[in-house]
Amino acid sequence: MLLPTITLSQNLESVQRDIQSIVKPVQGIFAVAFESLDGKAHLFLNEKMMFHAASTMKTPVMIEVFKQSREGRFSLDDSLVVRNEFKSIVDGSSFQLDLKDDSDDSMYKKLGAKASIRELLRQMITVSSNLATNLLMDLAEARNVTATMRSLGASDIEVLRGVEDGKAFEKGLNNRTTAFDLLLIMKAISAGKAVDTAASQEMLEILLKQKFNELIPSLLPADVRVAHKTGNITGVEHDSGIVLLPDGRRYVLVILSKELKDVEAGKKAIALISKRIFDFMMEAR
């Protein structure tokens, strides 16, 4: 007896049902954007819904810094003085970052000394240094970051400011994104179209060195590499990245969440969604 053929679209419908089952018991809102980079499969859930970007905004900042370097404004080997004083976008008043709210303390040990732009990029992405981020934001400027995202087709993402600008936060002036826009950005890096091929490859290598791996990579086999950037604030857990399979195939996966009542349950759901997408890709070989 011949078994009925299960089509790719039928498999994706099953994946979508499984994802809905994963998030249903979790108090919070989730968005998912998935696309295999051979163009054969994609899945979306709330992909155009706006979320606080948290530290996922650091990937657009990285792209803009590489872009300006390629334009000759500076070299990635140039150095900046490490300082902890920044200006609010609201009124230009000064503010400082609080070490206890930063995921990285190494840059604070360099206050008053110099660090190369390349080192700041690495710290911003791999350990999500807020201090490195604000130094690079002052260099690249938020409006330029957003403009470059528009040139990549990301029409909704907004990068307005650096990190911990309290006055801006109080006025609701926050960096925002959608899962779909982060998908476009990661696709551009994977395709060698974020600035140019060499810059995209260097950015991919930085993303592959990510130190926070408890979301998308958490339940995946050890031989699967993930080039990604996470983000979190109160009630928010995000991960966005390029998954590189051992057989050479790649896919982009972005999972955003907000209004989480139980953060650990939200993180577990993200890891389970990632594992379900991976299982689908293995079935689709």
C-alpha positions in Angstrom: 0.0 0.0 0.0 1.4 3.4 -1.0 1.6 6.0 1.7 0.3 9.5 0.9 3.0 12.0 0.1 3.3 14.7 2.8 4.0 18.1 1.1 6.3 20.8 2.5 3.3 23.0 3.1 1.5 20.3 5.1 4.6 19.8 7.2 4.7 23.6 7.9 1.1 23.6 8.9 2.0 20.9 11.4 4.9 23.0 12.6 2.6 26.0 13.0 0.2 24.0 15.1 3.0 22.8 17.3 4.3 26.3 17.8 0.8 27.4 18.8 0.7 24.6 21.3 4.1 25.6 22.7 3.1 29.2 23.3 -0.5 28.7 24.4 0.2 27.9 28.1 2.7 30.7 28.4 1.4 34.1 29.5 2.8 36.5 27.0 2.9 37.5 23.3 5.2 35.8 20.8 6.3 36.5 17.2 8.1 34.1 14.9 9.7 34.6 11.5 11.4 31.6 9.9 12.8 31.2 6.4 15.1 28.6 4.9 17.7 30.3 2.8 17.0 28.2 -0.2 13.7 29.9 -0.3 11.7 26.7 -0.1 10.1 27.2 3.3 8.9 30.0 5.6 6.6 30.4 8.5 5.4 33.6 10.2 3.5 34.4 13.4 2.8 38.0 14.4 5.8 38.9 12.2 4.8 42.5 11.7 3.9 43.2 15.4 6.1 45.8 17.0 8.3 44.9 20.0 10.7 46.7 22.1 14.0 45.8 20.4 16.1 45.4 23.5 19.6 44.4 22.5 18.6 43.0 19.1 19.1 46.6 18.0 22.8 46.0 18.3 22.9 44.0 15.1 21.7 47.1 13.0 24.3 49.2 14.8 27.0 46.7 13.8 25.9 46.9 10.2 26.0 50.7 10.2 29.5 50.8 11.7 30.8 48.4 9.0 29.0 50.5 6.4 30.6 53.7 7.5 34.0 52.0 7.7 33.7 50.9 4.1 32.8 54.5 3.2 36.1 55.6 4.6 34.9 57.5 7.6 37.1 55.5 9.9 38.9 52.2 10.1 37.7 49.4 12.3 41.3 49.4 13.7 40.9 53.1 14.8 40.4 53.5 18.6 37.9 55.4 20.7 38.4 56.6 24.3 36.2 54.5 26.6 34.0 56.9 28.5 30.8 56.6 30.5 29.0 59.8 29.7 26.3 60.1 27.1 23.6 62.6 26.1 19.9 62.0 26.2 18.0 62.4 22.9 15.3 64.2 24.8 17.2 67.3 26.0 21.0 66.6 25.6 21.4 66.1 29.4 24.2 63.8 30.5 23.6 60.3 31.8 25.8 57.3 32.7 25.4 53.6 32.4 25.1 51.5 35.6 27.6 48.6 35.7 25.1 46.4 37.5 22.7 46.8 34.6 25.3 45.8 32.0 26.0 42.2 31.0 29.7 42.9 30.5 32.1 44.6 33.0 35.3 44.4 30.9 34.7 47.7 29.1 34.3 49.6 32.5 37.8 48.5 33.4 39.1 50.4 30.4 37.5 53.8 31.3 39.8 56.6 30.2 41.8 54.2 28.0 41.3 53.4 24.3 39.6 50.4 22.6 39.5 49.7 18.9 36.2 50.0 17.0 36.6 46.3 16.1 36.9 45.3 19.8 33.9 47.4 20.7 31.9 45.7 17.9 32.9 42.3 19.3 31.9 43.2 22.9 28.6 44.8 21.8 27.5 41.6 20.1 29.1 38.6 21.9 28.6 39.8 25.4 26.0 42.5 24.7 28.1 45.3 26.3 25.9 48.4 26.7 28.9 50.6 27.2 30.4 49.5 23.9 27.0 50.0 22.3 26.6 53.6 23.3 30.1 54.4 22.2 29.4 53.0 18.8 26.0 54.7 18.6 27.6 58.0 19.2 30.0 57.2 16.4 27.4 56.0 13.9 24.4 58.0 14.9 20.9 56.5 15.3 19.4 58.2 12.2 22.0 56.6 10.0 21.4 53.2 11.5 17.6 53.4 10.7 18.3 54.7 7.2 20.5 51.8 6.5 17.9 49.4 7.7 15.4 51.0 5.3 17.9 50.4 2.5 17.9 46.7 3.4 14.1 46.7 3.1 13.4 46.8 6.8 10.6 49.3 6.8 9.4 49.2 10.5 12.5 48.8 12.7 13.4 52.1 14.5 16.7 52.7 16.2 16.3 56.0 18.1 18.9 55.9 20.8 21.5 54.1 22.8 21.0 52.1 26.0 19.7 53.4 29.3 18.6 56.8 28.2 16.1 57.1 31.1 14.5 60.3 29.9 13.8 58.9 26.5 12.4 55.7 28.0 10.0 57.7 30.2 8.7 59.5 27.0 8.3 56.2 25.2 11.2 56.9 22.8 12.4 53.3 22.5 14.1 51.2 19.9 11.5 49.0 18.2 11.5 46.2 15.8 9.4 43.4 14.2 10.4 39.8 13.7 10.1 40.3 10.0 12.6 43.1 9.9 15.1 41.2 11.9 14.6 38.3 9.5 15.5 40.6 6.6 18.6 41.9 8.3 19.9 38.4 9.1 19.1 37.3 5.5 21.2 40.2 4.2 24.2 39.2 6.4 23.9 35.6 5.3 23.7 36.5 1.7 26.7 38.8 1.8 24.5 41.9 1.1 24.8 43.7 4.4 27.4 46.3 3.2 29.4 43.8 1.1 30.5 40.2 1.1 33.6 40.7 3.2 31.8 42.8 5.8 28.9 40.4 6.0 31.3 37.5 6.5 33.1 39.3 9.3 29.7 40.2 10.9 28.7 36.5 10.7 31.8 35.5 12.4 31.2 37.9 15.3 27.6 36.7 15.6 28.8 33.1 15.8 30.8 34.0 18.9 27.7 34.9 20.8 28.1 34.0 24.5 24.4 33.9 25.4 23.1 30.6 24.0 20.1 29.6 26.1 17.4 30.4 23.5 17.6 29.5 19.8 20.8 27.2 20.2 19.8 25.7 23.5 18.2 22.4 22.4 20.1 22.1 19.1 22.8 19.5 18.5 26.4 20.6 19.2 27.4 20.5 15.5 24.7 23.1 14.6 26.2 26.6 14.6 24.1 29.7 15.3 25.1 33.3 14.4 22.7 35.3 16.6 21.9 38.2 18.8 19.7 38.0 21.8 17.9 40.8 23.7 16.0 41.0 27.0 14.4 43.5 29.3 11.6 43.1 31.9 9.0 40.7 30.4 10.9 40.5 27.1 13.1 37.7 25.7 14.3 37.8 22.1 16.6 35.9 19.8 17.4 36.4 16.2 19.9 34.6 14.1 21.2 32.5 11.2 21.3 28.7 11.8 24.1 26.9 10.0 23.4 23.2 9.6 26.2 20.6 9.2 25.0 19.7 5.7 25.6 23.3 4.5 22.0 24.5 4.6 21.0 27.6 6.4 17.9 29.2 7.8 17.0 32.4 9.6 14.9 32.3 12.7 13.7 35.2 14.8 11.6 34.7 17.9 10.4 37.7 19.9 8.3 37.8 23.1 6.8 40.4 25.4 4.5 40.7 28.4 6.0 37.5 29.8 4.7 36.8 33.3 7.1 33.9 33.7 10.4 34.6 32.0 11.7 31.1 32.4 8.6 29.7 30.8 9.0 32.2 28.0 12.7 31.2 27.4 11.8 27.5 27.4 9.1 28.2 24.8 11.6 30.0 22.6 14.0 27.0 22.9 11.2 24.6 22.0 10.1 26.6 19.0 13.7 26.6 17.8 14.0 22.8 18.2 10.7 22.3 16.3 11.9 24.4 13.4 15.2 22.5 13.4 13.3 19.1 13.4 11.3 20.3 10.4 14.5 21.2 8.5 15.9 17.8 9.2 12.6 16.2 8.0 12.7 18.4 4.9 16.1 17.1 3.6 
